[in-house]
Amino acid sequence: MRVVIIGLSILTLSACGAAGSETGTRDAVGPCGNIQPILNARSEGEPFGSLQGANKMMGDTPLPDTFIGTHKAFGAACTASVMDGFGAGSTIYTYSCPLFEGNSMGRDAEQADAEAAFDTAASEMRACLGEAWETAEDTENGDYQVYHKFTYKPVAMADSASGFTVDPAFLEMSYTPFMRGRGGPSGWQVVLQFQAQIDAPAEE
């Protein structure tokens, strides 16, 4: 099922982060403090560049295009990433925050916690994005026993000329008792992710 909802209520209050832990992360403050810093960083010349901390590590090797996020949305440890090779040379920038990760295979045991994390984030997104954004809702996905996703984008957003257009933001809750992809986690997952796209210059 897919339902499109045009127009969200406006809340003009914005917030800045407060000093965080020894890792250099900043916790959210204020009614829009979880998402406003990410929205601001999405419009930077290098999207989310101001929220990129140290490189994430694979063992002793730093990952060149994956960074520890310096802003914690809803208390989550977020990750900033840069991915090339989409469409006709587009680069995709993401800021991803895992709001809930279940360790149990039991669907019922963690459902309330997953739904609470999802509803909290959905409420702030609804209150703070404003009427210039629209929301599409999906409640079915054949890969999951439980699925709920909100996809957010500006009402006036144009498609990319590259042949690929990334969704600016999404909030997703899912449950599966099986592994996700190649060795991915089972159980409940709630993820909030913001995305931005920079297309390669058109050839003259």
ABEGO torsion letter per residue (X at the ends): XBBBBBEBBBBABBBBBBBBBAAGBBBBBEAAAAAAAAAAAAABABBGAAABBBBBBBEABBBAABBBBABBBGGBBBBBBBBBGBEBGBBBBBBBBBABBBABABAAAAAAAAAAAAAAAAAAAAAAAEAABBBBBBABBAABABBBBBBBBBAABBBBAAGBBBBABBBBBBBBABBBEBGBBBEBBBBBBBBBBBBBBBBX
